[in-house]
Amino acid sequence: MRHFLASDSVQPSHRWWMAFPEGVCFGKADRPALVEALQKAGETPAAAWLSTEYSDWPELLRAVLAQAPAARVVVVSGVPDDREGLRAINEGARAYCHLFAVPEMLQEVAVVVQHGGLWVGPALVARLVAATWSLTASQTAPQDQEELQRLLSSRELEVAQAVARGLSNKEIAEKLFISERTVKAHLGSTFEKLHVRDRVQLVLRLNQGANGHA
């Protein structure tokens, strides 16, 4: 997967370069070149990392999606803000994260979006829950809740509900007195059973079928 960073900064994040040493950075004046590079990638997976330092990043995001629809757009910020993150996802970004995250985390984000998933932090997941709950609560059918209980084990359901409350894997492990590795295993099994790819899709799926189930 090829990686392209759009940033106004004179010295873009060195951690991003550590994560993607073969990546390419484009300044504001290079915007047409960025879009062209993404277009040339064609169906080959390519990620466009748009820094919010790039003053008109929302406009660039829309341009990339319109002119290079196969590209995966990741919005990165030096000072992440949940409202900004919601805007990025609503505009069509596949992920929103910290520009100065450790290289391993940036690579994890890349893997998620490469496979068609969405990546956001736990706090933003919680905001997405709040934003969607009122829309789905009145539409919940009893059989949906029963289906969740039938498909998932009691522990898997506990872990899934903790994710829906915005808890990280570490926080879930501490709350349920299990290891983070076990949390990941339960989540992997839950994703497979509910046919979802990531935490965001899991939250939306639970909100459709578990209203009022604590």
Disulfide bonds with the S-S distance in Angstrom:
none
